[in-house]
Amino acid sequence: MTSNNAYRVDLRDHMFLLWQQFKVQDNILDSEIYPEFDQSFCNHLIDHAHKFCYQKLGPLYQSSDRDGCKLMPDGKIQLPQGFEALWDDFISAQWGRLGAPEQYNGLGAPYILAQVINELFMGANPAFMIYSGFCSPALYLIDKFGTQQLKDLFCQKLAANEWGACLCMTEPDAGSDVGNCRTKAIKQTDGRYQITGEKIFISAGMHQLTENITYIVLARVEGARSGTVGLSCFVVPKLDFDQQDNGVKCLRLENKMGLNGCATSHLTFGADSPCYGYLLGERENVGLRQLMTMMNLARIATGIYALGMASSAYLNAAEYAKERIQGTDFKQSFNPKAKRVPIIAHVDVKRMLLEMKSKVEGCRALIVKLCFHQSMTTNIEIKRQNDLITAEQSEAQLYQHQSLVNLLTPIVKAYTSDQAFRITELAIQVYGGHGYVKDHPVEQYARDIKVLSLWEGTNFVQSADLFRDKLAMGRHSKLLALFEQNVMTFIEQNKHDSKFEKSIIMLEKALTSLTQTHQLMGSWIKVQKMELSFAVATRFLQMMAEVTVSWLLIDGAIVANREMETIVAMKTDTNQSELDFYQGKITSAQFYINNILPNVFSTADIIALADESAVDADITTFLP
């Protein structure tokens, strides 16, 4: 391990989730679909990715933050030292092809495996990973909606990461208010569109790592209606297909709080020379609808970025607490000769570490569960296409899995990014003053993570999406009924487990509180108090996240306890670290149930107050 490598990860938890809790080897790794991806090969890939993180990605994490990116006078971008060589290593190892479809010369790995590996990469060096991060969503968009010409031109290049990709939606006056987009598109006689406008906050918007960059640009065709209904999606290459400049320029790089190794760009299209793009598909004015089908992927990726960094921050804090000697054992406070102890012996430090551990493991279980259902959806669709399953057999299964993907996506994005920031805050607290200085990595994790609650739709947007689009504005919701059914099935199957009986009772009460709060918020809609529902939407999302994470952590604890009982019964010569790991899973779940899940009840009480302070406040409440 390189001495300046800040990255830390515990692969044992990943292996537990994949092979013991979710049993991916039995449910996902179907030999008819993935003949090469058995459990052994998946473990080999994860181990290989782990080594790549420690040997290549991690050592540049802190230095790239210090180096940053610079816009040079010739319009090129100077990236952090070492990024060009790292990119060559990344491409040579073919990591970019891992999850890409085989039809475009990708490796076609199961989605759940690709995302577990992405957590490692994104945690080791998130700024670097952004340069390849949008290739997969862009490929998905072009493959789903593009003409055969667009597929032939772009998809194989994107699958191999030979070309980069960026999403260009945000403008100076059009952030969350996408309908205010002013970028224009004028149709040409040859079928292309001339693009003019500006886009800001474009992650990895300009660089020389790839021979070309594919910009997915939201624009309004000349004469189209105002608002979101008049927006179209265009595929705009940085260089045209004669390798000539296509009129895309970087006006400036944003001076950001974090992720300084990523060139976040203010781009102009067609300002100095003509810029041409290709309509995505054959219909205008459906651009936002097209992009929404891709946003699930981007929002899941946001949660994975957050988890990867938060996990490393937690493990750095745990290592520091083990090594930092300060004070004496609390029980020896009045003994002048008492031995000084590592701070991990202090109860408040252990409390903070347990909060970090339980939230990291809970968010990881949440993400793996979502990826499990996405992988099941993919498998069922492949089987149906190849006549391995009838349409009737697939319909009910697809509904179950796709519904849970849709329901969990805003929760993964919002809850994981919010809690990741909380985890890094706690990591800094464990370090004390040393956590506030740049000698240690945790302050950088905090700076890098913060943007994740903002991009791909702010976390309020996620909560509004959950309540409005997924949960039917408090009316009868098929998705909530499905969620409730899944949790209740788990409760019924395990309620007589004496070791976890109290935790399961609390989970059931929390589920009831959640559904009652949903009904209450729906009742406000009926009396024209819709704004009040959205005033508490972020709190409701957190309630649902805490119920979901509690369910998954208890499930994991039951699996861990069963494994421990088997080891004890068989009296096998087991490494003590295995028993410690299983006990750690149980302790983590118990801490979360007893210290985090009760938030559901207090939040329900707050929501039930129907406080209208925020609704009634106006500008004079805040400024003279």
N, C-alpha and C positions, 0 to 999 in steps of 0.2 A: 504494500500500500504506500502511495506517495505521501510524504510527510505533510504537505500542505493541502491534502484532500479532505474537505469538510464533509463529504457525503457519507451517510450512514444508512444502513437498511438491515432489517432482520428478515431474511427470506423464509424463516420457519413459519411465520404467520401466513405468508402467501401460500406455502405448501399446505398448511392446515386448511385454509379456505378452499383451495382448489380440489384437493384429493380426499379430505376427511369430512368437511362440512357440506360442500356442494357436490361432491363426488362427480367432478367433471369427467373423469375417466369412464364413468358408466352412462352419463347423460348427454355429453357433448361430443366426445371423441368417437364418433361413429366411423368405423373403418370403411364403410361404403362412401363416405363423404370426405374423410381426411385419412387416406390410407397410410400416409407417412407420419401423421401426428399422433403417436401413441403417448402414454404417460412418460415413458423413458425419454423420448425425443423432446417432449415439452420441457422436462426438467433440464435436459442438456441445453436447450435454448435459453432458459431462464438463467442457468449458471453462466453461460457465455455472455449474456446481457449484463449480468452482475459484474463480471470481470471487466467488461467494456466500460461500465460506469466508474469503477474504481481506478482503472488504469488510464482512461482517456477523458471521460466527461468531467468527473469530479474535480480533478486537479486544476481545471480552468474556471471553476465556479467563482471563486472570490477574485481572482486576477482579472477576469473579464468584466466584473463590476467596476473595478478600479480603472481599467483601460477605457471602457465605454466605446461608443461609435462616433465617428467624425465624418461630416460631409466635406469632401475635398473640393477645391476650386473647379476641377474638371467634371464635377457631378458624381464622381464615384464615392463609394462609402468605404472608409477605413474601419475594418472590424477589429475586435479585440485580438491581441496577439495570440496566435495558435489556432484560431478558428478555421483558417483555410486548411491547415493540415488535419485538424480534427474532422472537418467535413469530408476530406478525402478518405479518412479512415472509416467514417460512418457509411459512406457510399460503398467502399470496398467490401465492408462486412455485410452489405446488402440488407441492413436493418430497415431502410426505407421501403423495401419490397415486401416486408414480412406479412402485413395484413392486406396487401393489394390483391385484386382478383387474378386468378391464373390466366384468364383470357387476355390480360394485358401484361403477361410475363411476370406477374407477382407470385408470391409464394403461397397465397391463399390460406394463411394460418387462421385457425378459429379466432373469432373476434375476442373472446375472453382471454385467450393467451396473449394476443397482441396488446391488449390494454393492461394486463399485468406487467408486461415488459415495458410498456410506455410509462407506467408509474415509476419504474426504476430510472428510466432515462430522464423523465421530467423532473424527478427529484434531484438527480445528480447535476443537471445543468439546464434549467428551464429556458434561459435566454437563448442558448444554442438550439434547443429543440424546436423553438418557434420557427426557425428557418425551414424546417421540413414539415411543421405541424399542420399546415393547411393543404398539403398535397392530397391527402386522402379525402377530405371533404370536397375539394374541388373535383377530384376524379369522380366521386360519387355523383355530384351534380351533373357533370357532363355526360356520364354514362347513363344517368336516369332520364335526362331531358334533352341532351344534345342530339344534333343530326349525326348521321354516320360520318360526315366530313369532319365535324368537330371531334368525334371520338377517335378517328384515325389520326388527326393532327396532334391531339393533346394527351389522350389517356395513357398511352404506354410511356410517354416521357414523364408524366406525373407519377405513375406507378413506380418507376425506378428512381424518382427524385432527381432526374436529370434536369428537369425544370422545376423551379419553385412555384409557389402559389400564394395569393393573398386575397382576402375578402375586403372589398372596398365599398362600405356602406356609409360610414360616418362623414358628415360635412360640418363646417363651422356652425351652421344653423340647423343641422339635422342630426341630432344624436339619437336619443330614444324616440324623438318625434321624426321617424323615418319619412313620413309623408311629406315633409318639407324639403325633400331632396331637390336640388337645382341642377345637377349634372344632366346635360342634354345629349340626346342621340338623334342624329339626322340620317335617314336611310339614303343609301347611295344606289346608283343604277346597277352596280355589280352585286347587290345584296348585303354588302357590309354596311356598318353604321359609323358615321363620324361622331366621335365622343369629345365633348368639351366640358370641363368642370374641375372641381377640386375635391379631394378626399383627405381627411385628417385621421390621426391615430391609427395608421395602417401598420400593423405589426410585420416586421421583416419586409417592409414595403420596397426597399431598394438595397441591392447588394450584388456582389459579383461571384457568389459561391456557385451559382448555376449559370448555364449558358443562356437561359431565358427565364422570365417570370410570367406566370399566368395570373392576370388580375381578373377576379370576378367582380364586375362593376354594376352597381345598381344605378340606373339612370332613367330619365323620362324622355320617351320618344316625342319628337316635335309634334305638337297638336294633341297630345294625350291629356286625359283628365288630371286635375290636381288631386293631391292626396295619395294614399298608398295604392289605390286601384289603378293609377296611371303609370306605375313603375314597371320597368322591364329589366331583365338581367342580361348582361353582356360578358362575353369572354374576350379579354383584351390582352394580347401578348406584348411584352416589353419591346421585343424585336419582331418585325414582321417576318414572313416566311422567306424573304430574300435576305434575312439577317440584317436588315436596315432598321435604324431607329424608328420607333412608332409613336413618338411624341409624348412619351410618359417621362416626366421629370420629377426629381425630388427637390422641393422648395426649401425644406429645412428638416432637421431631426428634432424630435421632441426632447426636452431636457426633463427627464422623468425622475420620480422618486425611487424606482427600482427597475429590475430587468434591464439594466443599462447595457448589457451585451447584445440586446436586440435593437436593431435599427427601426425605431418607430417613426414613421415618415409622414410628412405632409406632401402629398403628391398632386401634381397638376396633369391633366389630360388635354392635349391639344392646345396648350398655351403658346408654344413657340413654333410648333410644326404640327401638321395634321396627325390625329390619332384615330385609328380605326379598330372597331371591334366587331364581334360576331354575336348575333342574337342567340341566346340559349334556347334552343328549340325552335319551333315554327310559329309561336304566338307571342305577340306583344302584350304588355299590361298584366302579365302574370308573374312578374319577377319576384315579388315578395312572397307569394305563395310557393314558388319554387325554392326560395332560400329557406323557408320555414321547414321544409322536409329535411334540410341539411343541418338545421340548427341543433337538433337533438345531438348529433355527433359532436358539434363544437361545444355544447354545454356539458356533455359528459367529459370531454377532454379537459374542460376547465376544472371540474371536480378532481380529475386525476392529477393535473398540475398541482392543485392545492394539497392533495393528499401526499404526493411524493415529497414535497418540501416540508410539510408539517411533520411527517414521519421522521425525516432526517433531523429536523430541529429538536424533536422530542428525544431522539437517541443521543444527539450531541449533549443535550442537557443532562440526561441520565449518566452519561460517561463523566461529564464534568462534576456532577454531584458525588459520584463515586470516588473521585480523585481529590476534590477540594477539601482540605482539612480546616475546619472552623468550629470552635466551641467544644463543649463536652456533651455527653449524653444528658438528656433532660433530667433523668433520674439521679444524676450525679451533680446537679447544679450547685449544690452547696459543699461539694468536696473539692478543696483547693488542689488536691493531688490527682484529680480525675484526668484520665487520658483524653486528649483531644481526638475528635472523631471526624470522619468525612461527613459532609452536610447531608448526604443521603440518609444518615441516621436520624435526622431531625424530622419530626412528624409533619410539620407544615411543608417541608420539601417533598416528603413522600406523598402528601395530599396533592400537591401540584403535579407531580410525576404521574400519579394515578389518573388524574383528570386528563392529562395529555395522552397517556397510554390508552385509556378507555375510549377516548374520542378518535384517536388514530385507528384503533382496531375496529371501532364501530363504523367509521366512515369507509374503511377499506371493505368491510363486510357489505355495506350498503352498495358500494360501487361494484363489487364482484357479483352481488345479486342482480343488479341491473344488467351487467354484462352477460350473466348467465341467461337471462330471459331474452336478450338480444341475440345471443348465440343460438338459443333454441328456436327463435323465430327464423333465423337464417337456415338452420338445418331443416326445418319443416318445409320451407319454401323450396329448398333444393330437392328434397324428396318428392315434393309434389310435381316439380318440373320434370323429374326423371321417372315419374310414374311409380315411385316406391311407396307412395301413400295416396289414398283417394282424396278427392276434394272434400268429401264429407268428413273424413277422419281428420283432415288438417284444419278445418274451419274452427272448431271449438278450441283446439290447441293454440292456433294462431291468435285467437281472440284473447286467451288467457295471458300469453307471453307478451304480445304487443301492447296490451292494455297496461301491464305492469311496467313495461319500458316507458310508455308515455307518462304514467303517473309518477314514476320515480325520478325522471330526468330533471324537472325543476328542483326537486328536493336535493338530488345529488349536487347540482350546480350551486344552489344557494347555501344549503346547510354546510357542505364541505368547505366552501370558500370562507364562510363566516367563522366556522370553528377552527380552520387552519390558522387564521389570523389570531384567534384567541390562544391557540396552542403556542404560537411563536411568542406571544406576549408572556405567557407563563414560562417559556424557555428562557427568555431574557430575565425574568424575575428569579429563576433558579440560579442563573449566573451572577445575579446581583449587578454591581457596577461593571463587571467585566463583560456582561451581556450587552452593554450599551456602546461598547467600543468595537471598532472594526477588526481588532485582532482575532475576534471570535465570529463565527458565521451567523449566529442567531439573529442579529439585528438586520442582516441582509435578507434572511428568510422573511422577516416581517415586512420589509420594504417590497420584496418581490411578490409576496402573496397578496398584498392589499388590492392590487388591480383586479384580482380575480372575482371580487364581488361587484365589479363595475362592468367588465367586458362581457360580450355575448349576451347582452341584456342584463341590466342591473338586477340585484337580488329582489328588489320590489317587483320588477317585471316578472321574475320567476314566481313570486307569490301570487301576483295577479293572474298569471297564466294557470297556476294550480287551482285557484278558487273559481275563476271564471270559466276556463276552457276545459279543465279536467274534472272539476267537482260541481259543475252545473249551478254555480252561484248559490249554493246552499239548498237547492232543490234535490229531488231524488237523483242520486248519481250512481250510475252503473259501476264506475271505476271505484268509488268509495265502497260500494257494496262488495265488490270483488276483493278489495283490500281487507275489509272487515272479515270476510269469509276466510281468507287465507290465514289471518292472525288467529281467528277463533278456532280454526282447524288445528293449528299448532297448540293452542291453549288446551283444547280438549284432549289432545294426544299426550300431553305432558303434565297436566294439572295434579296428578297423583304422585309426581316425583317429589319425595319428601325433602330432598336437598334444595330444590328450587321452588317449592310450593309458594312461599311468601312472595317471591319475585314474580311468579306467574299470576298470582292474585292481583298484584299491583299493576302488572301489564294489562290485565283485563279491565281494571278500573280506569286506567289511562285511556284505553281504547274507547270505553263508554263515554268518557269526558270529551274525547275528540269528536265523536259522532254527534254528541249533544251540542257541542259548540258549533259544528257545521250547520246543524238545524237552526240554531239561534241566529247565526249570520244570515241564513236564508230567510228567516222571518223578517229581518230588517229590510230586505229587498221588497217584500210585499207591502211595506208601509212607506215606500219611497225614501228609505235611508241607505241607499246603495253605497254612498260615500263612506258611511260608518264601517261597512264591511271591509272596504279596501284600506281603511285606516288601521285595521288590525290584521290585514292579510299576512304580513311578514311574521307576526306572532303565530298565526295559525299554521303557517308552513313549518315553523320551528317545532310546534306541538306534534305535527304529523311526523317530522323527522325523528323526534325523540322517541315516539312510540315505535317507529320502524326500526331504529337502531337498537332499542331495548329488546325487541323481538329477536333480532339477529344475534345479539350478544348472548341472550339466554340460550338460544339454539346452539351457539358455539360452545357455551359453557357445559351444556348437557353432553355434547359430543366429547369434549375434553374430559369430563368426569367419567364417562363410559370408558374412554381409553385408559384412564388411570386405574379404574377398577379392574380392567382386563390385565393390566401389567401386574397389579398386586396379586390377583387371583392365580396368575400363571407363574408368579415368582420368577419372572424372567430377569436376566442380567441386563437391565436397561440403564443407559446413561442417565445420570441424575438430572442432566439438563433437560431431558424429555419430560420428566416428572415436574420439574420447575416450570417448564413452558405451559403444561396443562394447568397447573395450579395458578399460573399467571393469568390464563384465559378466564378462569373461574373468578379470581379476584377482580379482574378488570370488569367483568359483567356485573358483579355484585356492587362495585363502586358506582357504576353508571346507574344502575337501578335505584340505588339508595340516595344518590347525590344529584343526579341529572334528571331522571324521569319525573320526580316530584314537581319539576318546573311545569309539567303539563297541567297539573291541578291549579297551581297559582296563576298560570297564564289564562286558564279557562275562567277563573274568578275575575281576573282583570277585564277580559273581553266581555263578560256578563255585566259588568258595570255600565257598558254602553256609553263610555265617556265621550263627549262630543267636543272636547277642548280643541283638538286638532282640526275638526270640521269647522268650528266657529271662528278659529283664529284668522286674522287677516294681517296685512302688512304692518299695521300699527302695533300689533302684538310684539313685533320683533324689532322694528326700527322706528325712530321718531319721525 
